[in-house]
Amino acid sequence: MKESQTIIDIDKIFSSIQQEVMEYEKKWRNRPQLIIMSRKLNVALRVKFEMILNYHQAIMLDEQELVFDYLFGIPCLTSLALEEYEFEIR
């Protein structure tokens, strides 16, 4: 896949996340509590939109660090269970 193709795809995915957040807010009349994304999507968003995912928060769980980023003010958790550029809004 060409780099320019990847950038366009990331823009589309970012727009999809934004759209799903708005739909969630409309449906449940509340902000989502969590955005779960694949590691590949997290890295792509960091590269493309370095200013968006620049705030992290980490907690320790059984000697393992759990890192949260923030997107639209919503905590984002990177999941190894999701593949490619998948995400979930919760």
N, C-alpha and C positions, 0 to 999 in steps of 0.2 A: 504494500500500500504506500502510495506516495505521501510525503509529508503534508502537502497542501490538502490532500484528501482527508488526512487525519485531522487537520485543523478544522475543516468544515464539519466533519463528524462530531468533534468535540463541541463545536458551537451548537449543533443540533441537539446533542445530549444535554448540554447545559440548559438549552431552551426547554427541553422535555422535563428536566428536573424542576425548573421554574414553573412550568405549566402544571405539573402534578402537585406541587406545593400549593398553588392557587386553588386547584380542584379540591384538594384535601381540606383547605381552610373553608371553602364554600360548602362542602358536604357536611363537615363535622363542626363548623363554626368555632374552630379552634386551630391554633398553629400545630403543625406536626411536632412531635417530640424528638424525632430522630430521622436522619437520612443515613441509610446503610449503602455503602458503595464498594465495588471491587477495588482491589489494590491498583489495578491498571487504570481505572477511571480516576482514582485519587491522584495518582502520579500525573496523568494527563491534565487534570484540572490545575494542579500545582504549576506545571510548566506553562500552560496557556494563560491562566489567570492567577499569577503568583500573588497578587494582592488579596485575592478572595480567601484562599486557604492559608493565610499566614499566621493565624492565631491558633495555637494548640493548647490543649489541656490534657494532662496525663494522670491516671490513677494506677496504683499497683494492685494487682489481684494475684495472690499466691505467687509472688516473685516474678510476675509477668506484667509488663507495662501495657496499659490500655490507653491509646492515644485518641483523643477527640479533636477534630478540626471543626470549623464552623463555616456554614454556607447559608446565606440569607439569615444569619443569626440563629440557625438551627444546628445543634451538634451533629457531626458526621462521624460515623464509625466505619473503619475499613474492615471488610470481611473477607476472609480467605475462601468462604463458601461460594461467593459470587464470582463469576468468570467474566472475561472480556471487559465490556463497559456497562455492566449491569448495575442497577441501583434499586433501592426500595425506599418508599416514604412511609414512615410509621408515626 
